[in-house]
Amino acid sequence: IAPRLTSAPAVIAAAVPYLRARLLAVPAVGVNFAFRGFWNATQQPQIYMNTLLVMHFVNVTLSLLLIFGFRGFDLSALFGGDAFFQNVFAVPSLGVVGAGVGTTVSVWVGTVLYLRMGFKRAATMGFARAKPTVSDLKILLGQAAPTSVTNLLFATGMTAMYWIVGKLGTAETAAVNVLINLMLTLVLPCMGMGLAAGALSGRALGRGDVEDAARWPWDVAKLTAAMMFGVGLVAVVFPTTLLSFFLTNPEAVAKATLPLRLTGITVAFDALSVTMQNALLGVGDAKKVAAISIGTQWFLFLPLAFIGVTRFPATFSLNWLWGLYVLQRVGQGFLYARIWQQGGWKDIKV
């Protein structure tokens, strides 16, 4: 996979073992997503939050140890100068693969915690008490299939984006990697608020209060957009300061500066997009979410980005590519809002 995305030998050598380590966490990721949906739907988001905090702590701590190594403790003086006790608890330096191992372990730690809380908090709701019926599986497949396909194609699309950016250069690839991670960090509060809006709308619709269900996403979107406007302003005013924490190459910092400003300007619109997307998912309108997500990414952004990079290499810079990307995300937000306003979701039966 890695050689098809980049031709740089050093990048390939680091990416292959890292990817192998990360793939070991794929089953745990699926379990964790299932629990995240359950805890939010049952109005217990604090369990998801607490588990996420533990996962991040394990990830950061263990990754640092495995990336840079640890010399250990010299306890030989306590054992008569025995050389065996000179490096007690020493950890070897694994470099990039250490980051992959640390992240994988943290994800599995989250799975263990979720299962523990499942048996403790969800046993009375039927958790692990009975096998699902054929009818249950059909309902689950009907709701999960569109979202699963959407997430798969979204991830594949992001991989394709890296491949396209790789044609611009190594500095651009490094810049985009940081930009995507910063953007996802900025959007995390939006995701939390969006999940809450989806859960609240779903519960309101379940008790037959359509007006309350329709109002929640708009109220949450306004609050989240106002909050993210201030956060985005930091990225607009201090882009180089933020980038300097993650990039040491001056060329990469320069190429990422304007795209980060664009991200800061449009992050408030991301609040609208993520809130409405999760609201639609919360009331069971997963097919329209899938159509918009897949359509705007695969039939709009990626083709235009590829054409720009391959047909206009002299003028189509990272600024143009990232501008297309943020316009795609803003467009998704307006489409989700339009679908919510039309109200077709009110007639969905789950």
Number of C-alpha atoms within 10 A of each C-alpha: 9 16 13 8 18 20 13 12 11 9 14 17 13 14 18 15 16 18 16 13 19 18 15 16 19 13 12 20 17 12 17 23 12 12 19 20 15 17 20 20 18 11 13 13 18 11 19 20 14 12 22 19 13 15 22 15 13 19 22 14 14 19 25 18 21 21 20 16 17 16 15 14 12 16 16 15 11 9 11 9 12 11 12 11 17 17 15 14 12 14 15 15 16 17 17 19 22 23 22 26 25 22 23 22 21 25 27 20 18 24 23 16 19 22 16 12 15 20 15 11 15 16 12 11 10 11 14 12 10 7 9 10 8 9 9 11 12 11 11 13 13 15 17 16 14 18 20 14 13 21 15 13 17 17 12 13 17 15 13 16 21 18 17 22 27 20 17 17 13 16 20 23 22 20 25 23 16 20 20 14 11 19 17 13 11 21 18 14 16 27 20 18 21 28 26 23 29 28 26 24 26 24 19 18 21 14 9 12 13 15 12 14 24 21 13 21 29 19 12 20 24 15 15 24 21 12 16 23 17 15 16 22 18 15 25 19 12 13 20 19 13 16 22 13 9 15 17 10 12 13 12 21 24 16 18 27 21 19 25 29 20 19 26 25 21 20 28 26 25 28 31 26 25 28 33 31 31 26 31 26 24 23 24 21 25 23 18 19 23 21 13 18 24 19 14 17 22 17 11 14 21 21 11 15 21 18 13 18 21 13 11 11 12 10 10 16 16 22 17 14 21 22 14 17 23 20 17 17 21 19 17 25 22 16 19 23 20 12 17 20 12 9 11 10 20 17 10 10 9 11
